[in-house]
Amino acid sequence: MNKTCESIKKIFNQFDKNKDGCISKSELNNLAIALNSPLSSAELSDLFITLDTNNSNSITCEEFIKYWLSDD
């Protein structure tokens, strides 16, 4: 795993408060606030849907890393 992936994984782990290996919508909201970029309810829902590519109603570390490394 390269340094960028390791850094993203550390951020993921900081916001995976219950340590279940996934980020919930609430945890994603806390991350956005911590980044000084609070989201409206609609924005949060849109971002959550974008990150949750397998539609499991949670964001895995793999999905999180993939999102932050994408060029889109």
N, C-alpha and C positions, 0 to 999 in steps of 0.2 A: 504494500500500500504506500503510495507516495505521500509526501508531506501535506499536500493540499487535501487529500482524502482523509488523512489523519486529523487535520485541523477541523474539517467539517464534521467528522465523527465525534470529536470532543465537544463541539457545539451541540450536536444531536444529544449526546449523553447528558449534557448539562440541563437540557430541557425535557428529557425523558424522566420526569420527577418520580414516577412510580417504578421505574427501572424494568418495564415490561418489554423493552426492545422496540417500542413504537411511540410515536408522538400522536397524541389526541388533538382534537380541534382546540381544546382549552390550552394544552401545552404549546400549540402553534401560536395561539394568541399571545401567550406569555413571551414567546420568542420575539414576536413582532414588536411588542411593547419594549422589550429589553433592547432591541435594535433602534429604539426611538422612532419607530415607524408603525404606530398603532393603526389597525385596520378597522373599517366599518364591518358590520356583521356580514354584509354582502361580499365585501372584499375578502374577508376571512374565509367564507364559504367557497368562493371561487379559487382562492389559493389552495385550500385544502383539497378540493376536487382535482386541481392540477397536479399536486404532489402525490395524491393517493391513486397511483396509476393502476393498481390491481383491485381497486374498489372494495377494500377490506374495512373501510371506515376507520383506518389508522394509517399513519405514515411510518414505513419501515426505514431503518437506517439506509438501506440500499436505495430506496426511492428518494430519500432526502439528499444523499450524495449525488445521485444521478441528476436531480433537479439543479443543484448548485454548480455542477460541472458542465451542464448543457450550454450550448452557444446561443440558444434562442433568446 
